[in-house]
Amino acid sequence: MPKVSVIIPVYNTAKYSEECLESVIRQTFTDLEIICINDGSIDSSLHILEKFATLDSRIVIIDQKNQGVSAARNAGLKIAKGKYVGFVDSDDTVTPDYFQTLYETAEQTRSDLVFSKLENKNDGLEKNRVYDRSEILQIILPTYFNGDLLNSIWNKLYLNEIITAHQIRFLPGKKLGEDALFNLQFLEFTYKMYYIDYSGYHYRTVNGSATRNVFVQKYLEDAVEFFLEGPGNFVKENINYQKLQQLKSTRFVNYTMSLVYIYSEPKNGLNIFQKVEKIRILVNNETVSTVFNETDIAKLFPSFGPYQNQVFKSIGRKNVLKLYLFSLYSYLRNL
C-alpha cells in the first residue's frame, strides 16, 4: 500500500501538465500513487498522461467523459489506496520535497490533517504547532470564511482513513466552494491537525483562463445561494448565529468585491460594454444590495483602505461606472 495517493484531475491542460507531472514524479518522497483523471480533454492531455505512465509505474490513469473537476477528484478518491491523500491541479507544480515534508509532519505529529502556507499570504494563524479538537472548532473553523487557507485542498495532506470511513466527497456540479465544502466535511471528523510554516505548492494563474471561466460559470449566483442557504449543521452547532452571520457577510463582501475587479480586468476578453453590463448585473442583485447596505463597514472591515472603502460604497450605491474606473485604475497601477 502506498503511503500517499496524489490525485490530479486533468482537463485540457496539455500546455502545463508535463511540467506538473515532472514535479510530482521527481519528489524526494517516492512512496506515491499518482492518480491522473483525464476528464474528457479534447487536447493532447491524455496522450501526455499515457506517455508518462509508460515511464513511471506509479501513475494510474482514469479516462472518463467530461463531468467536472469534482467528479474527477471523486473518481480518484474511489480508488486511492494511500494512507494519506493529496491533491495537485494539472497546471500547477510542487517543490521536490513537498510530499516528504507533509508526510513526515503528519507521521511525527500523528495528525489527521497537515496544512501548509499559501504563497504570499499572511493568514495570522500560529504556525508549526498542533491544533487539537477544541482549537479546531474555536480557531480553525472560522478561518473557513476569512480566506483561502482552509478553502484550498492543494496545500493539505489528508488521512485517507477519515475520507473512506465517512465517504467524504466533492459535490458534483458545484462551481464555487466545492473545495471548502470538502474541507468542512473533513474537519467534522478531525481531532488533530498541524499547520506547518512551509510553502511548497506553486499555484499557476493562467492568463485569461480563470477570468473567462468566471463569465462561463454562474459564480455570483453560486455565492448568493451559499450565503442564503448557509453552511450545514456542523458549522451552525459550533459557531453562534451572530458570529456566523458576520463571517458569512465578510466572505460574501470580499468575494463580491473581487468579482468587480475580475469583471474590469483589461485582458478578460470582454469589451467595455460587456464589462459594464456584468458590473451592472452584480450591483443590482438583490442579495448584494442588501448585504452592502446593511453591513457596518467600519466594524467588519476596519483594515480597509481608501480604495476598498470606495469600492464597497460604490457597490451599495450601484455606481457602475465608478466601480469600473476604480477597478481599472487599480489594475493598471499594479502592473
C-alpha positions as CSV (number, residue, x, y, z in Angstrom):
1,M,0.0,0.0,0.0
2,P,1.5,3.4,-1.0
3,K,2.0,6.0,1.8
4,V,0.5,8.9,-0.2
5,S,-2.1,9.0,-3.1
6,V,-1.7,12.1,-5.2
7,I,-4.9,12.9,-7.2
8,I,-4.5,15.0,-10.3
9,P,-7.6,16.0,-12.3
10,V,-6.8,16.8,-15.9
11,Y,-8.8,18.8,-18.4
12,N,-7.3,20.4,-21.4
13,T,-4.0,21.4,-19.7
14,A,-1.6,19.8,-22.2
15,K,0.4,23.0,-22.2
16,Y,1.3,22.6,-18.5
17,S,0.7,19.0,-17.5
18,E,4.1,17.8,-18.4
19,E,5.7,20.2,-16.0
20,C,3.2,19.3,-13.4
21,L,3.8,15.5,-13.7
22,E,7.6,16.0,-13.8
23,S,7.4,17.9,-10.4
24,V,5.4,15.0,-8.9
25,I,7.4,12.0,-10.1
26,R,10.6,13.7,-9.1
27,Q,9.6,14.0,-5.4
28,T,12.2,13.1,-2.9
29,F,9.4,11.1,-1.3
30,T,8.9,8.2,-3.7
31,D,6.2,6.0,-2.0
32,L,3.5,7.6,-4.1
33,E,0.5,6.5,-6.0
34,I,-0.2,9.1,-8.7
35,I,-3.8,9.0,-9.9
36,C,-4.5,11.1,-13.0
37,I,-8.1,11.6,-14.1
38,N,-8.5,12.7,-17.7
39,D,-11.8,14.4,-17.6
40,G,-12.8,14.4,-21.2
41,S,-9.9,16.5,-22.5
42,I,-10.0,17.3,-26.2
43,D,-6.4,18.4,-26.5
44,S,-3.3,16.1,-26.1
45,S,-3.6,15.8,-22.3
46,L,-4.5,12.0,-22.4
47,H,-1.5,11.3,-24.7
48,I,0.8,13.1,-22.3
49,L,-0.6,11.1,-19.4
50,E,-0.1,7.8,-21.3
51,K,3.5,8.8,-22.2
52,F,4.3,9.4,-18.5
53,A,2.6,6.2,-17.4
54,T,4.9,4.2,-19.6
55,L,7.9,5.8,-17.8
56,D,6.6,5.6,-14.3
57,S,4.6,2.6,-13.0
58,R,3.2,4.6,-10.1
59,I,1.0,6.5,-12.5
60,V,-2.6,5.3,-12.7
61,I,-4.9,6.8,-15.4
62,I,-8.6,7.1,-15.3
63,D,-10.1,8.2,-18.6
64,Q,-13.7,9.5,-18.4
65,K,-16.2,11.7,-20.2
66,N,-16.2,15.3,-19.0
67,Q,-18.0,15.5,-15.7
68,G,-16.3,18.4,-14.0
69,V,-13.4,18.7,-11.5
70,S,-15.4,17.4,-8.5
71,A,-16.4,14.2,-10.3
72,A,-12.8,13.7,-11.4
73,R,-11.5,14.1,-7.9
74,N,-14.2,11.7,-6.6
75,A,-13.1,9.1,-9.2
76,G,-9.6,9.4,-7.8
77,L,-10.8,9.1,-4.2
78,K,-12.7,6.0,-5.0
79,I,-9.6,4.0,-5.9
80,A,-7.0,5.8,-3.7
81,K,-5.0,3.3,-1.6
82,G,-2.6,5.6,0.2
83,K,-2.5,6.2,3.9
84,Y,-2.8,9.9,3.1
85,V,-4.3,11.8,0.2
86,G,-3.0,14.9,-1.5
87,F,-4.3,16.9,-4.5
88,V,-2.5,18.7,-7.3
89,D,-4.0,20.6,-10.1
90,S,-2.6,19.7,-13.5
91,D,-1.4,23.3,-14.4
92,D,0.5,23.7,-11.0
93,T,3.8,22.3,-9.7
94,V,5.2,21.2,-6.3
95,T,8.7,21.6,-5.0
96,P,10.8,18.4,-4.8
97,D,10.4,18.0,-1.0
98,Y,6.7,18.8,-0.9
99,F,5.1,15.5,-0.1
100,Q,8.0,14.3,2.0
101,T,7.6,17.4,4.2
102,L,3.9,17.0,4.6
103,Y,4.1,13.2,5.1
104,E,6.8,13.3,7.7
105,T,5.0,16.1,9.6
106,A,1.8,14.1,9.6
107,E,3.6,11.0,10.9
108,Q,5.6,12.8,13.5
109,T,2.7,14.7,14.9
110,R,0.1,11.9,14.4
111,S,-2.2,14.5,12.7
112,D,-5.3,13.7,10.7
113,L,-4.6,16.8,8.6
114,V,-1.5,18.7,7.8
115,F,-1.8,22.1,6.0
116,S,0.9,24.4,4.7
117,K,1.1,28.1,4.0
118,L,-0.2,29.6,0.8
119,E,2.3,31.6,-1.2
120,N,2.4,35.3,-0.4
121,K,-0.5,35.1,2.0
122,N,-0.5,36.2,5.6
123,D,-3.3,34.5,7.5
124,G,-2.4,35.4,11.0
125,L,-2.6,31.8,12.4
126,E,0.2,30.5,14.5
127,K,2.4,28.0,12.6
128,N,4.5,25.0,13.4
129,R,2.0,23.7,16.0
130,V,-0.7,21.2,16.6
131,Y,-4.3,22.3,16.8
132,D,-6.4,20.0,19.0
133,R,-10.2,19.4,18.6
134,S,-11.2,22.4,20.7
135,E,-8.9,24.7,18.9
136,I,-10.1,23.3,15.5
137,L,-13.6,24.4,16.5
138,Q,-12.7,27.7,18.1
139,I,-9.8,28.9,15.9
140,I,-9.6,26.9,12.6
141,L,-13.3,26.6,11.7
142,P,-13.9,30.4,11.5
143,T,-10.9,30.7,9.0
144,Y,-13.1,29.0,6.5
145,F,-14.9,32.3,6.0
146,N,-11.8,34.5,6.0
147,G,-9.7,33.4,3.0
148,D,-8.2,30.6,1.0
149,L,-6.2,28.8,3.7
150,L,-9.0,26.4,4.7
151,N,-10.9,26.5,1.4
152,S,-8.0,25.2,-0.6
153,I,-7.3,21.5,-0.9
154,W,-3.9,21.6,-2.6
155,N,-2.0,22.8,0.4
156,K,-3.1,19.9,2.6
157,L,-2.5,16.2,3.2
158,Y,-5.5,14.2,4.5
159,L,-5.7,11.0,6.4
160,N,-7.4,8.6,4.0
161,E,-9.0,6.6,6.8
162,I,-11.3,9.5,7.6
163,I,-12.2,10.1,4.0
164,T,-13.0,6.4,3.5
165,A,-14.9,5.9,6.8
166,H,-17.2,8.9,6.3
167,Q,-17.4,8.8,2.4
168,I,-16.2,12.4,2.2
169,R,-16.6,13.6,-1.4
170,F,-16.7,16.7,-3.6
171,L,-20.2,17.9,-4.5
172,P,-20.6,17.3,-8.3
173,G,-21.9,20.2,-10.3
174,K,-21.0,22.9,-7.8
175,K,-18.8,25.6,-9.4
176,L,-17.9,27.6,-6.3
177,G,-16.7,26.4,-2.9
178,E,-16.5,22.7,-3.7
179,D,-13.1,22.6,-2.1
180,A,-14.2,24.4,1.0
181,L,-17.2,22.1,1.4
182,F,-14.9,19.1,1.2
183,N,-12.7,20.6,3.9
184,L,-15.7,21.2,6.1
185,Q,-16.8,17.6,5.8
186,F,-13.3,16.5,6.8
187,L,-13.0,19.0,9.7
188,E,-16.1,17.5,11.2
189,F,-14.2,14.3,11.9
190,T,-10.7,15.9,12.5
191,Y,-9.3,15.8,16.1
192,K,-5.7,16.8,15.4
193,M,-4.2,19.0,12.7
194,Y,-0.9,20.7,12.2
195,Y,-0.1,24.0,10.4
196,I,3.4,23.9,9.0
197,D,5.5,27.0,8.3
198,Y,6.3,25.9,4.8
199,S,5.1,26.5,1.2
200,G,5.9,24.0,-1.5
201,Y,2.9,24.3,-3.8
202,H,3.2,26.6,-6.7
203,Y,-0.2,27.8,-8.0
204,R,-0.2,28.9,-11.6
205,T,-2.5,31.7,-12.7
206,V,-3.1,31.2,-16.4
207,N,-3.6,34.5,-18.1
208,G,-7.2,34.9,-19.2
209,S,-8.5,31.4,-18.4
210,A,-9.5,32.0,-14.9
211,T,-11.3,35.2,-15.6
212,R,-13.0,33.9,-18.7
213,N,-14.2,30.9,-16.7
214,V,-16.0,33.3,-14.3
215,F,-18.1,34.5,-17.2
216,V,-19.0,31.0,-18.3
217,Q,-19.9,29.8,-14.8
218,K,-22.5,31.4,-12.6
219,Y,-20.2,32.3,-9.7
220,L,-22.2,35.2,-8.4
221,E,-25.4,33.1,-8.3
222,D,-23.5,30.3,-6.5
223,A,-22.1,32.8,-4.0
224,V,-25.6,34.2,-3.4
225,E,-27.0,30.7,-3.0
226,F,-24.3,29.8,-0.4
227,F,-24.9,33.0,1.5
228,L,-28.7,32.4,1.7
229,E,-28.5,28.7,2.5
230,G,-25.6,28.9,4.7
231,P,-23.3,26.0,5.9
232,G,-24.5,22.8,7.4
233,N,-25.2,21.7,11.0
234,F,-21.5,21.1,11.8
235,V,-20.8,24.8,11.4
236,K,-24.1,26.0,13.0
237,E,-23.5,23.9,16.1
238,N,-20.0,25.3,16.7
239,I,-20.4,29.0,15.7
240,N,-23.1,31.1,17.3
241,Y,-25.7,32.7,15.0
242,Q,-24.5,36.3,15.3
243,K,-20.9,35.4,14.7
244,L,-21.8,33.1,11.8
245,Q,-23.8,35.9,10.1
246,Q,-20.8,38.2,10.4
247,L,-18.5,35.6,9.0
248,K,-20.8,34.9,6.1
249,S,-21.2,38.6,5.3
250,T,-17.4,39.1,5.4
251,R,-16.9,36.2,3.0
252,F,-19.7,37.4,0.7
253,V,-18.4,41.0,0.6
254,N,-14.8,40.0,-0.1
255,Y,-15.9,37.7,-2.9
256,T,-18.3,40.2,-4.5
257,M,-15.6,42.9,-4.5
258,S,-13.2,40.5,-6.1
259,L,-15.7,39.9,-8.9
260,V,-15.9,43.6,-9.7
261,Y,-12.1,43.6,-10.2
262,I,-12.2,40.5,-12.4
263,Y,-15.1,41.9,-14.5
264,S,-13.0,45.1,-15.1
265,E,-9.7,43.3,-15.9
266,P,-8.5,44.5,-19.3
267,K,-7.4,41.1,-20.6
268,N,-10.5,39.1,-19.7
269,G,-11.8,39.0,-23.3
270,L,-14.8,41.3,-22.8
271,N,-15.3,44.7,-24.4
272,I,-16.1,47.7,-22.3
273,F,-19.9,47.4,-22.7
274,Q,-19.8,43.8,-21.6
275,K,-17.7,44.6,-18.6
276,V,-20.0,47.4,-17.5
277,E,-23.0,45.1,-18.0
278,K,-21.5,42.4,-15.8
279,I,-21.0,45.0,-13.0
280,R,-24.5,46.4,-13.5
281,I,-26.0,42.9,-13.0
282,L,-23.8,42.4,-9.9
283,V,-24.8,45.6,-8.1
284,N,-28.5,45.2,-8.9
285,N,-28.6,41.7,-7.4
286,E,-31.0,41.9,-4.5
287,T,-28.7,40.0,-2.1
288,V,-25.7,42.0,-3.0
289,S,-27.7,45.3,-2.5
290,T,-29.0,44.1,0.9
291,V,-25.7,43.0,2.3
292,F,-23.7,46.0,1.1
293,N,-26.3,48.4,2.5
294,E,-26.8,46.7,5.8
295,T,-23.2,45.8,6.6
296,D,-21.3,48.0,9.0
297,I,-18.1,48.5,7.1
298,A,-16.1,50.1,10.0
299,K,-17.0,47.2,12.2
300,L,-16.4,44.3,9.9
301,F,-13.6,45.7,7.7
302,P,-11.5,48.0,9.9
303,S,-8.4,47.3,7.8
304,F,-10.0,48.5,4.5
305,G,-8.0,51.3,2.8
306,P,-9.4,54.2,0.8
307,Y,-9.7,52.2,-2.4
308,Q,-11.5,49.3,-0.8
309,N,-13.9,51.7,1.1
310,Q,-14.7,53.4,-2.2
311,V,-15.4,50.1,-4.0
312,F,-17.6,49.0,-1.1
313,K,-19.6,52.2,-1.0
314,S,-20.0,52.2,-4.8
315,I,-21.4,48.7,-4.9
316,G,-24.0,49.8,-2.3
317,R,-24.8,52.9,-4.2
318,K,-24.9,50.9,-7.5
319,N,-22.4,53.3,-9.1
320,V,-21.4,51.1,-12.1
321,L,-19.2,53.5,-14.0
322,K,-17.3,54.5,-10.9
323,L,-16.7,50.8,-10.0
324,Y,-15.4,50.1,-13.5
325,L,-13.0,53.1,-13.4
326,F,-11.8,52.3,-9.9
327,S,-11.0,48.7,-10.7
328,L,-9.4,49.6,-14.0
329,Y,-7.2,52.1,-12.3
330,S,-6.2,49.6,-9.6
331,Y,-5.3,47.0,-12.2
332,L,-3.1,49.4,-14.2
333,R,-1.5,50.8,-11.1
334,N,-0.3,47.3,-10.1
335,L,1.2,46.4,-13.5
